[in-house]
Amino acid sequence: MSDVKMELDQLKARRAEGRELCELPIPDQELCERYEALFTAAVNDVLREKNLTHQTLPNTILPLKDEMKVAGPIFTIKGAKSLLIKDEMKERAEMLESIPRHSVVVWDTSGDDESAQWGEVMTMAAKRRGCRGAIVDGGVRDTDRVLPQEFPVFVKYRSSNGMLGRFRISGWQVPIRIGDVEMYPGDIVFADIDGAIVVPREMAYDVLVRAEEIAESENELKKWVESGMSTVEIVAKGGYF
């Protein structure tokens, strides 16, 4: 019988936990603020131009308040339902102390539908680290005490259920998948009232610049509409609806 070896080097390299992050031409803070000045539809249109049509997180993940908006490099967290309690608080503390400044926490909960992975104290601790927001494919609790902190939080549901004895973290800063979207630490996430979208880090700056161009062209298109120009005329000039 011949010795058949599986060629997994490329897959291993892509999913390596410690893969080197590419440098961006502008500081993280500037990148975040420029994305947050946009809207997710413009970014989505750019990704479609690049043939990336499955970059949006499930549309069940929504902001706690409509006006919430956040962008930043992703700090990934992975977890799942679990009855195990041993050392959980120690691991949570280590995770929180690992969050980099200007990042956005993104939780892959393995489809959890029971626990609240985010709450008041988690918000306080993340803000202290300079975190910009949290996007959770799960739940939030202490909602009335999270909202006054003016910290963008996007979740599937609200629940009084804490994680202890129901759910536990299995890792952070590892590759994750939510819905159809694979993401890696350092990729860029941008979320607003229309949901969350993920931009691969290596193209984050180019996507930003092109999205800014689209946003500016939409301002021109709206002027054409307001002037009374017909839709046929607008399309002939390169406009769209």
C-alpha positions as CSV (number, residue, x, y, z in Angstrom):
1,M,0.0,0.0,0.0
2,S,1.5,3.4,-1.0
3,D,2.2,6.0,1.6
4,V,-0.2,8.9,1.0
5,K,0.7,12.1,2.7
6,M,-1.9,14.9,3.2
7,E,-0.6,18.3,2.1
8,L,-1.8,20.6,4.8
9,D,1.0,23.1,5.0
10,Q,-1.0,25.9,3.5
11,L,-4.0,25.3,5.7
12,K,-1.8,25.1,8.8
13,A,0.0,28.4,7.8
14,R,-3.3,30.2,7.2
15,R,-4.7,29.1,10.5
16,A,-1.6,29.5,12.6
17,E,-2.4,31.2,15.9
18,G,0.8,33.2,15.8
19,R,0.8,34.3,12.2
20,E,2.5,37.7,11.7
21,L,0.2,40.7,11.3
22,C,0.9,42.8,8.2
23,E,1.6,46.5,8.9
24,L,-1.0,49.0,7.8
25,P,0.1,52.4,6.3
26,I,-1.8,54.4,8.9
27,P,-2.1,54.0,12.7
28,D,-4.9,51.8,14.1
29,Q,-6.7,54.7,15.7
30,E,-6.9,56.6,12.4
31,L,-8.1,53.5,10.6
32,C,-10.8,52.9,13.1
33,E,-12.0,56.5,13.1
34,R,-12.1,56.7,9.3
35,Y,-14.1,53.4,9.1
36,E,-16.5,54.7,11.7
37,A,-17.1,57.8,9.6
38,L,-18.5,55.5,6.9
39,F,-21.4,53.1,6.7
40,T,-21.2,49.3,6.3
41,A,-23.1,49.3,3.0
42,A,-20.2,51.2,1.4
43,V,-17.6,48.8,2.7
44,N,-19.8,45.8,1.6
45,D,-19.9,47.2,-1.9
46,V,-16.1,47.4,-2.1
47,L,-15.7,43.9,-0.9
48,R,-18.2,42.8,-3.6
49,E,-16.0,44.5,-6.1
50,K,-13.2,42.3,-4.9
51,N,-15.4,39.2,-5.2
52,L,-15.8,38.8,-1.4
53,T,-19.5,38.3,-1.1
54,H,-19.7,36.5,2.3
55,Q,-18.1,38.9,4.8
56,T,-21.2,39.9,6.8
57,L,-21.9,38.3,10.2
58,P,-25.4,36.8,10.7
59,N,-28.1,39.4,10.7
60,T,-29.3,38.3,14.1
61,I,-26.3,40.1,15.6
62,L,-27.6,43.7,16.2
63,P,-26.5,46.8,18.3
64,L,-28.0,47.4,21.7
65,K,-28.8,50.9,20.4
66,D,-29.4,51.9,16.8
67,E,-26.8,54.6,16.9
68,M,-24.0,52.3,18.0
69,K,-21.1,52.0,15.6
70,V,-17.6,50.5,16.0
71,A,-14.5,49.5,13.9
72,G,-11.2,48.0,14.8
73,P,-8.8,45.1,14.7
74,I,-10.5,41.9,15.9
75,F,-9.6,40.3,19.2
76,T,-11.1,36.9,18.8
77,I,-12.6,34.7,21.6
78,K,-13.8,31.2,21.2
79,G,-16.1,29.3,23.6
80,A,-19.0,26.8,23.9
81,K,-21.5,25.4,26.2
82,S,-19.8,23.6,29.1
83,L,-20.7,22.5,32.7
84,L,-17.0,22.6,33.7
85,I,-16.2,25.4,36.2
86,K,-12.6,24.8,37.3
87,D,-10.3,27.9,36.8
88,E,-12.9,29.7,34.7
89,M,-12.5,33.1,36.4
90,K,-8.7,32.9,36.2
91,E,-9.0,32.3,32.4
92,R,-11.5,35.1,31.9
93,A,-9.2,37.5,33.7
94,E,-6.2,36.4,31.6
95,M,-8.3,36.9,28.5
96,L,-9.4,40.4,29.5
97,E,-5.8,41.4,30.3
98,S,-4.8,40.3,26.8
99,I,-7.1,42.7,24.9
100,P,-5.0,45.2,22.9
101,R,-5.9,48.9,22.7
102,H,-8.2,50.0,19.8
103,S,-9.3,46.4,19.2
104,V,-12.9,45.1,19.0
105,V,-13.8,41.8,20.8
106,V,-15.5,39.3,18.6
107,W,-17.0,36.2,20.3
108,D,-17.5,32.9,18.5
109,T,-19.8,31.1,20.9
110,S,-20.3,27.9,18.8
111,G,-23.9,28.9,18.4
112,D,-24.8,29.3,22.0
113,D,-28.4,30.2,22.7
114,E,-28.5,30.3,26.5
115,S,-25.8,32.4,28.2
116,A,-24.8,36.0,28.3
117,Q,-21.2,36.3,27.4
118,W,-21.1,40.1,28.0
119,G,-22.2,42.3,30.9
120,E,-21.5,45.3,33.0
121,V,-18.2,44.3,34.6
122,M,-16.9,42.9,31.3
123,T,-17.6,46.2,29.7
124,M,-15.8,48.1,32.4
125,A,-12.7,45.8,32.1
126,A,-12.6,46.0,28.3
127,K,-12.9,49.8,28.3
128,R,-10.0,50.0,30.8
129,R,-7.9,48.1,28.3
130,G,-8.8,50.6,25.5
131,C,-11.1,48.2,23.7
132,R,-13.5,49.9,21.3
133,G,-16.5,47.5,21.4
134,A,-17.8,44.0,21.5
135,I,-19.6,41.8,18.9
136,V,-21.0,38.7,20.4
137,D,-22.7,35.8,18.6
138,G,-24.5,35.2,21.9
139,G,-26.0,37.2,24.7
140,V,-25.7,40.2,27.0
141,R,-26.9,40.8,30.5
142,D,-26.9,43.8,32.9
143,T,-28.2,45.7,29.8
144,D,-29.4,48.7,31.8
145,R,-25.8,49.0,33.3
146,V,-24.0,48.4,30.0
147,L,-25.9,51.1,28.1
148,P,-24.8,54.1,30.2
149,Q,-21.1,53.2,29.6
150,E,-21.5,54.3,26.0
151,F,-19.6,51.2,24.8
152,P,-20.8,49.7,21.4
153,V,-22.2,46.2,22.0
154,F,-23.7,43.9,19.3
155,V,-25.4,40.7,20.3
156,K,-28.1,38.1,19.4
157,Y,-30.1,38.3,22.5
158,R,-30.4,39.4,26.1
159,S,-30.5,37.0,29.1
160,S,-29.9,37.0,32.8
161,N,-28.0,33.8,32.5
162,G,-24.3,34.2,33.4
163,M,-21.7,32.0,31.8
164,L,-20.5,30.2,35.0
165,G,-21.6,26.5,34.8
166,R,-23.2,27.0,31.4
167,F,-20.5,28.2,29.0
168,R,-16.7,28.6,29.1
169,I,-14.0,30.2,27.0
170,S,-11.8,27.7,25.2
171,G,-9.3,30.2,23.7
172,W,-8.6,33.7,22.4
173,Q,-6.6,35.2,19.6
174,V,-7.3,32.1,17.5
175,P,-9.0,31.8,14.1
176,I,-12.8,31.7,14.5
177,R,-15.9,31.4,12.2
178,I,-19.3,33.0,12.7
179,G,-21.9,32.2,10.1
180,D,-20.1,32.1,6.8
181,V,-17.2,34.3,7.9
182,E,-13.8,33.1,8.8
183,M,-11.8,35.7,10.7
184,Y,-8.4,36.0,12.2
185,P,-6.8,38.1,15.0
186,G,-6.1,41.5,13.5
187,D,-8.6,41.4,10.7
188,I,-10.9,44.5,10.7
189,V,-14.5,44.4,11.8
190,F,-16.9,47.3,11.2
191,A,-20.4,47.3,12.6
192,D,-23.3,49.7,12.6
193,I,-27.2,49.7,12.5
194,D,-27.1,47.3,9.5
195,G,-24.9,44.7,11.2
196,A,-21.2,43.7,11.2
197,I,-18.8,43.1,8.3
198,V,-15.3,41.7,8.3
199,V,-12.4,43.0,6.2
200,P,-9.3,40.9,5.8
201,R,-6.4,42.8,7.3
202,E,-4.2,42.7,4.2
203,M,-6.7,44.8,2.2
204,A,-8.2,46.9,5.1
205,Y,-6.6,50.2,4.0
206,D,-7.4,49.8,0.3
207,V,-11.0,48.9,1.1
208,L,-11.2,52.0,3.4
209,V,-10.0,54.3,0.7
210,R,-12.3,52.9,-1.9
211,A,-15.3,53.0,0.5
212,E,-14.6,56.7,1.1
213,E,-14.7,57.2,-2.6
214,I,-18.1,55.4,-2.8
215,A,-19.5,57.5,0.1
216,E,-18.4,60.7,-1.7
217,S,-20.0,59.5,-5.0
218,E,-23.2,58.7,-3.2
219,N,-23.4,62.4,-2.0
220,E,-23.2,63.4,-5.7
221,L,-25.8,60.9,-6.7
222,K,-28.2,62.3,-4.0
223,K,-27.7,65.7,-5.4
224,W,-28.7,64.5,-8.8
225,V,-31.9,63.0,-7.3
226,E,-32.7,66.1,-5.4
227,S,-32.2,68.2,-8.6
228,G,-35.1,66.4,-10.3
229,M,-32.9,64.3,-12.7
230,S,-34.7,61.1,-13.8
231,T,-33.5,57.7,-12.7
232,V,-32.8,56.8,-16.4
233,E,-30.6,59.9,-16.7
234,I,-28.8,59.1,-13.4
235,V,-28.0,55.6,-14.5
236,A,-26.7,56.9,-17.8
237,K,-24.3,59.1,-15.9
238,G,-23.0,56.1,-14.0
239,G,-25.3,56.3,-10.9
240,Y,-27.0,53.4,-9.3
241,F,-29.9,52.6,-6.9
